[in-house]
Amino acid sequence: MSMQTKIKTEDLLVQHNALRTKCLVYTRVMGYHRPVESFNLGKKGEHKQRIHFTEHAR
């Protein structure tokens, strides 16, 4: 991300801060869904390192 893009993003976040809300992120762990915020520090780090991909229909 270029420095100019980062500055624009920060400006937008500050400008629209009153409209922002907390977003709960869930992930599937051992066959059921859990909120990421309930993970311990190590599991949060592991989740951050995951590679996300989109499977395209044939």
C-alpha positions in Angstrom: 0.0 0.0 0.0 1.5 3.3 -1.0 1.9 6.1 1.6 -0.6 8.3 -0.2 -3.3 5.5 -0.2 -2.6 4.9 3.5 -3.1 8.6 4.3 -6.4 8.7 2.3 -7.6 5.6 4.2 -6.8 7.1 7.6 -8.6 10.4 6.6 -11.7 8.4 5.6 -11.7 6.5 8.9 -11.3 9.6 11.0 -14.0 11.4 8.9 -16.5 8.6 9.3 -15.6 7.4 12.7 -19.1 8.1 14.1 -20.6 5.7 11.6 -18.3 2.8 12.4 -19.5 -0.2 14.5 -17.8 -3.2 15.9 -17.8 -6.2 13.6 -17.7 -9.7 15.0 -15.7 -12.1 12.9 -16.5 -15.8 13.2 -14.4 -18.7 11.9 -15.0 -22.4 11.7 -13.0 -24.4 14.3 -13.3 -28.1 14.8 -16.7 -28.3 13.1 -18.4 -25.3 14.7 -18.2 -21.5 14.4 -16.6 -19.3 17.1 -15.9 -15.6 17.3 -12.3 -14.7 16.7 -12.3 -12.2 19.6 -12.7 -15.1 22.1 -9.4 -16.7 20.9 -6.3 -16.7 23.0 -3.3 -14.7 21.8 -1.6 -17.6 20.0 -4.8 -18.6 18.2 -5.4 -14.9 17.1 -1.9 -14.8 15.6 -2.5 -18.1 13.8 -5.8 -16.8 12.4 -4.1 -13.6 11.2 -1.5 -15.6 9.2 -4.1 -17.7 7.4 -4.3 -17.3 3.6 -7.8 -16.6 2.4 -9.0 -17.6 -1.0 -12.1 -17.6 -3.1 -13.1 -20.7 -5.0 -14.5 -19.9 -8.4 -17.4 -21.9 -9.9 -16.5 -24.1 -12.8 
